[in-house]
Amino acid sequence: MSNMTILNARNITNEELFFGHKACAGCGGSLAVRLAMKVIGRRSYVVVPANCMSAVGFMYPAMSFGVSGLCCPFASTAAVLSGITQAARQLGEEDYYVVGFAGDGGTADIGLQALSGAVDRNDRIIYICYDNEAYMNTGVQESGLSPYGTKTTTSPEGAKKHGANPIKKNMFEIVAAHNIGYAATASVGYPQDYINKVARAKAHPGASYIHVMAPCPTGWGAETDVTTQLAREAVDCGLWYLAEYENGEFRLNKNPKEFKPVKDYLTGQGRFRRMREQDFKIVEEQRDAMWAKIRKNWQTA
């Protein structure tokens, strides 16, 4: 990123291109969209599927995006991005960006096929997945990115079952397996890292993908004023990492010497309130296995 201006709170624009929305207090998804739009700017087309951001950002007669925006069917975010890119090209448009904001379910589950196709075609799109680890807009159902132990309306907690069972799907590596030109993980708890990765995606001539951790206080059972704190703790305890994929190589942006306690992070959220000591141990084992592979095979920035 040496040939790019490093963005921070002092030099990023004060212009707001996502404002006046009706999102819940403390919404991590709306923060992810707001910061990204500050980087991408006015010369952009936005696509949002049936998720929280379309519900709170496209409420007649107001529109919260300060640019051209479109709501698309749940499964078709990347396909619609591709269509807009081709249409703009045919119209002779220049200096424009096409960006989509989809949630974890709309990305890792129902929208995966469209995303795969767009990346294979290397269409010039920016795809941002804001990950709040469940289908929040439709009532907090389990998604392919809900981590082990998560309480949702479709993975309830009880005496014999304590939330979701599967391991969280690794969308970052799934997208990287397509040999995409640029992909990254980020967190709203580390905003400077996030906005600079959006800038990197904006500068990329082909398809780019960013997967950003964006806590949902409503679905997570957390206070509304700890969103960025939770997003930071997820990184600091090792359950989320900050990384990039470019030129066929993975690069780790933050390599903690030691992790903060997983239990402290999880017990601060109502969705994990029934987890037992053996559940915390399972989560730690999953984390340690993930990091052993990362530290063995990835470069460190």
C-alpha positions in Angstrom: 0.0 0.0 0.0 3.1 2.2 -0.2 1.8 4.0 -3.4 -1.5 4.9 -1.7 -2.3 7.6 0.8 -2.9 6.0 4.1 -6.4 7.1 5.4 -7.1 8.0 9.0 -9.4 10.2 11.0 -7.5 13.3 10.0 -7.6 13.0 6.2 -10.7 11.0 5.4 -13.6 13.0 4.0 -16.2 14.5 6.3 -18.9 14.0 3.6 -21.5 11.4 4.6 -23.0 9.2 1.9 -24.9 6.9 4.2 -27.0 8.9 6.7 -30.4 9.2 8.1 -31.0 5.5 8.2 -33.3 3.7 10.6 -30.8 1.0 11.9 -30.9 -0.2 15.5 -28.7 1.6 18.0 -25.1 0.3 17.8 -25.6 -1.4 14.4 -22.2 -2.6 13.2 -23.5 -3.1 9.7 -24.5 0.5 9.3 -21.0 1.6 10.6 -19.3 -0.7 8.0 -21.4 0.8 5.2 -20.9 4.4 6.4 -17.1 4.1 6.5 -16.9 2.3 3.2 -18.9 4.9 1.4 -16.6 7.7 2.7 -13.8 5.9 0.9 -15.6 4.9 -2.3 -17.2 8.3 -2.8 -20.0 9.8 -4.9 -19.0 8.2 -8.3 -20.5 4.9 -7.3 -23.5 2.6 -7.7 -24.6 0.7 -4.6 -26.4 -2.7 -4.6 -28.0 -4.0 -1.4 -30.0 -7.3 -1.2 -32.9 -8.1 1.1 -31.0 -7.5 4.4 -30.9 -5.0 7.3 -29.3 -2.3 5.2 -32.0 -2.4 2.5 -34.6 -2.4 5.3 -33.2 0.7 7.0 -31.7 2.5 4.1 -34.5 2.4 1.5 -37.6 3.5 3.4 -40.0 5.5 1.3 -39.9 8.4 0.8 -36.3 8.8 2.1 -33.2 7.1 0.9 -30.1 7.0 3.1 -27.5 6.6 0.4 -26.2 9.8 -1.2 -25.5 7.9 -4.4 -27.5 5.8 -6.9 -28.7 2.7 -5.1 -30.7 -0.5 -5.9 -32.3 -3.2 -3.8 -31.9 -6.6 -5.5 -33.2 -10.1 -4.8 -31.5 -11.9 -1.9 -29.4 -14.3 -3.9 -28.3 -11.9 -6.7 -26.1 -9.2 -5.2 -22.9 -10.1 -7.2 -24.9 -10.8 -10.4 -26.6 -7.4 -10.2 -23.2 -5.8 -9.6 -21.9 -7.4 -12.7 -24.9 -6.2 -14.7 -24.4 -2.6 -13.6 -20.7 -2.8 -14.4 -21.5 -4.0 -18.0 -24.3 -1.4 -18.4 -22.0 1.5 -17.3 -19.3 0.3 -19.6 -21.7 0.2 -22.6 -22.8 3.8 -21.7 -19.3 5.0 -21.8 -19.1 5.7 -18.1 -15.7 6.4 -16.6 -14.3 6.8 -13.1 -17.1 4.9 -11.4 -17.3 2.2 -8.8 -19.9 -0.6 -8.3 -20.2 -1.8 -4.7 -22.4 -4.3 -3.0 -23.2 -4.6 0.8 -24.5 -8.1 1.7 -24.8 -9.8 5.1 -23.3 -13.2 6.1 -26.3 -15.2 5.0 -26.7 -13.3 1.7 -23.0 -14.0 1.0 -22.0 -17.4 2.5 -25.3 -19.1 1.9 -27.9 -17.9 -0.6 -25.6 -15.5 -2.5 -22.5 -17.7 -2.9 -23.2 -18.9 -6.4 -23.5 -15.4 -7.8 -20.4 -14.2 -6.0 -18.4 -17.2 -7.3 -19.5 -16.3 -10.9 -18.6 -12.6 -10.6 -15.2 -13.4 -9.2 -14.6 -16.0 -11.9 -15.4 -13.4 -14.5 -13.2 -10.9 -12.7 -15.8 -8.2 -13.1 -14.8 -4.8 -11.7 -16.8 -4.9 -8.6 -16.3 -4.3 -4.9 -18.2 -6.9 -2.8 -18.4 -6.1 1.0 -19.8 -8.7 3.3 -20.7 -7.3 6.7 -20.7 -10.3 9.0 -23.0 -10.2 12.1 -23.0 -14.0 12.2 -26.8 -14.7 11.6 -29.8 -13.7 9.5 -30.6 -10.7 11.6 -33.1 -8.9 9.4 -35.5 -11.9 9.4 -35.4 -12.7 13.1 -31.9 -13.9 14.0 -31.7 -17.3 12.3 -28.5 -19.4 12.0 -26.4 -18.8 8.9 -23.3 -20.5 7.5 -21.2 -18.0 9.4 -22.8 -18.5 12.8 -20.0 -19.7 15.1 -20.1 -22.7 17.4 -22.4 -22.2 20.4 -24.5 -19.3 18.9 -28.0 -19.0 20.1 -30.4 -18.2 17.3 -34.1 -18.8 16.6 -33.1 -21.9 14.6 -30.3 -23.1 16.9 -31.9 -22.7 20.3 -30.2 -23.4 23.6 -31.4 -25.9 26.1 -30.3 -28.7 28.5 -29.0 -30.9 25.7 -28.1 -28.5 22.9 -26.3 -25.2 23.3 -26.7 -23.3 20.1 -25.1 -23.7 16.7 -22.9 -26.8 16.1 -20.9 -26.2 12.9 -17.6 -24.5 12.5 -17.9 -21.0 10.9 -17.6 -21.2 7.2 -14.3 -19.6 6.0 -15.5 -17.2 3.3 -12.2 -15.4 3.0 -10.4 -18.5 1.9 -13.3 -19.7 -0.2 -13.1 -16.4 -2.2 -9.3 -16.6 -2.3 -9.6 -20.1 -3.8 -11.0 -18.4 -6.9 -7.7 -16.7 -7.2 -9.3 -13.3 -6.8 -7.1 -10.3 -7.4 -7.7 -8.7 -4.0 -9.6 -9.9 -0.8 -9.3 -8.9 2.8 -10.8 -9.4 6.2 -11.5 -6.4 8.5 -13.3 -5.4 11.6 -15.2 -2.2 12.5 -13.2 -2.4 15.8 -10.1 -1.6 13.7 -11.6 1.2 11.5 -8.3 2.5 10.1 -7.3 -0.9 8.8 -10.8 -1.3 7.3 -10.9 2.0 5.4 -7.5 1.4 4.0 -8.5 -2.0 2.7 -11.6 -0.5 1.1 -9.2 2.0 -0.6 -7.1 -0.9 -1.8 -10.2 -2.7 -3.2 -11.3 0.6 -4.8 -8.0 0.8 -6.6 -8.0 -2.8 -7.9 -9.0 -3.1 -11.6 -10.9 -6.3 -11.2 -13.1 -8.1 -8.6 -12.4 -7.4 -5.0 -13.9 -8.7 -1.8 -13.9 -7.5 1.8 -15.3 -9.5 4.8 -15.8 -7.2 7.7 -16.8 -8.2 11.3 -19.8 -6.1 12.2 -21.5 -6.9 15.5 -25.3 -6.7 15.9 -26.2 -5.8 19.5 -29.8 -6.9 18.9 -29.0 -10.4 17.7 -25.9 -10.8 19.9 -27.6 -9.8 23.2 -25.1 -7.0 23.9 -25.3 -3.4 24.9 -25.6 -0.9 22.1 -22.5 1.1 23.2 -20.0 -1.8 22.9 -20.2 -2.6 19.2 -16.7 -1.5 18.3 -15.4 -2.9 21.5 -16.8 -6.4 20.7 -15.4 -6.1 17.1 -12.0 -5.3 18.5 -12.2 -8.1 21.1 -13.0 -10.7 18.5 -9.7 -9.9 16.9 -7.7 -9.6 20.1 -8.9 -13.0 21.4 -8.1 -14.7 18.0 -11.6 -15.6 16.9 -11.2 -13.1 14.0 -8.1 -12.2 12.0 -7.1 -9.2 9.9 -5.6 -10.4 6.6 -5.3 -9.8 2.9 -5.0 -12.0 -0.2 -3.2 -10.6 -3.2 -1.0 -12.0 -6.0 -1.8 -15.5 -4.9 -0.5 -15.0 -1.4 -2.1 -14.6 2.0 -0.7 -11.8 4.2 -1.6 -11.5 7.9 -1.9 -7.9 9.0 -2.0 -8.4 12.8 -0.2 -11.3 14.6 -0.9 -11.1 18.3 1.8 -12.4 20.6 -0.8 -13.7 22.9 -4.6 -13.8 22.8 -7.0 -12.3 25.3 -9.3 -14.8 26.9 -12.0 -16.2 24.6 -14.3 -16.6 27.6 -14.3 -12.9 28.4 -15.4 -12.1 24.8 -18.1 -14.7 24.6 -19.7 -14.2 28.1 -20.2 -10.5 27.2 -22.9 -11.6 24.7 -26.3 -13.0 25.5 -26.2 -15.4 22.6 -23.5 -17.5 24.3 -25.0 -17.4 27.8 -25.5 -21.1 28.1 -22.1 -22.2 27.0 -20.3 -24.6 29.4 -16.6 -24.8 30.2 -16.2 -27.6 27.7 -17.8 -25.4 25.0 -15.2 -22.7 25.7 -12.5 -25.3 25.4 -13.9 -26.4 22.0 -13.8 -22.8 20.8 -10.2 -22.3 21.9 -9.2 -25.6 20.2 -10.8 -24.4 16.9 -9.0 -21.0 17.3 -5.6 -22.6 18.0 -5.9 -25.0 15.0 -6.8 -22.1 12.7 -3.9 -20.0 13.9 -1.4 -22.8 13.7 -2.3 -23.1 9.9 -2.2 -19.3 9.4 1.2 -18.9 11.1 2.7 -21.8 9.2 1.5 -20.8 5.7 0.9 -17.1 5.6 3.2 -14.1 5.3 3.1 -11.5 8.1 2.8 -7.8 7.1 
